[in-house]
Amino acid sequence: MLEELRQEALEANLRLPRYGLVRLTWGNASAIDRGRGIVAIKPSGVPYEGMCRRDMVLVDLDGRVVDSSLRPSADTPTHLYLYRAFGQIGGIVHTHSPLATAFAQAGRPIPCLGTTHADHFSGEVPVTRALTPAEIAGQYEANTGAVIAERLAGSSPLACPAVLVRSHGPFTWGATAVQAAEHALVLELLAQMALATLQLCPHQPSLDPHLLARHHARKHGDGAYYGQR
């Protein structure tokens, strides 16, 4: 089972450069085995080229390495915080994809301007508050997870499977690590569409809420009817 977990994490990581979402080593993906409380995550600073299943680092939910000679991603505490906060998610991805990161650096949410966005997110993609100097000086990566969880308080993480960390970049998640990677790709495309729309029409209003709700419901929830059974 743990080798399957490693394989899932590897596949999600390898999708990131394939989707054009990462350069160099700028990103990471993880997968969790909830029954064992074990997370498989990309090793820190290791290039994607030539990465194999055995390179995935196994850690427990307290961050202790349980099987690897490599160090886990520096963002591991952020992933672990989110896994502890949201029991529904099975995989997490972090990238510095250019346009989603531009919105994060600007401290602006990605508005829902059309039905393509509504098909995947139940509203705007939110942005966190800035971390305080004390949070930055302390357990910075864990505190990054905390501000994401704080921003999502009262919301379903699967209805809006992404948050922009202010001045940093996007984190996405899903029921699986591969789904989290797909959400990272969708997020970057939505950022591209939103930016182009706002350049053409700077005062474009958000999508009509009735149309948003209808499009989101077509793909999500008990009444979803998009795709095959």
C-alpha positions, 0 to 999 in steps of 0.5 A: 500500500505504501508503494501505491501511495508513493506512486500516486504522489509521483504521478501528481508531481510529474504532471506539474511540469507536464502541465507547464505549471513548474520550472526548476524545482518550484513546486510539490505534490503529496498524497495521504494514506488516511488509514495509516496516517502517512503522507508521501511527498516530493523530496526537497530541491530534487529536479523532476527529471529522472524522479522515481517512485522511491524518491517520494518521502514518507512522513507521518502527520507529525512530520517525522520521516518514516522511510527515506534517506531524502529530506521532504519538501520544505512545504511539508508542514503546510501540507500536513496542517491542511491534511489535519484540518480537512479530512476530505482531502487526499492530495495537495499541490503547491506551484508557482504557476505564473498567473495564479502567482501574480494574483497571489502577489497582488493580494487579489482573489481570482474572480468568477467571471464566467461559466468555465470558472463556475464549472470547477469552483463555487465562487472566487478563488480566495486569497489569504491575509498576510502572515504576521512578522511573528508567524513568519519568524516562527513555524513559517510553513505550518503557519502558512497552512494555518492562514489557508485553513483560516481563510476557508473556515466555514467553507467546503474545501472540495467546493473551492479546492484552491487558495492563493497565499498572499505574496506567495502562490497557489495551493490546490487539493482534491480527493486524490493527488492527481485531482489536486494536480488537475485543479492546479492546471485549471486554476492557472487557466482560470487566472489567465482567462480572468486577467485577459477579461479584466484587461478587456473590461476592467469593470467586468462584474462577477458571474450571475450567481444563479448561472454560477450555481447551475454550472457548478451543480452540473459537475458537483454534488448529488445532482451532478449530470455532467460526464458518464456515470 
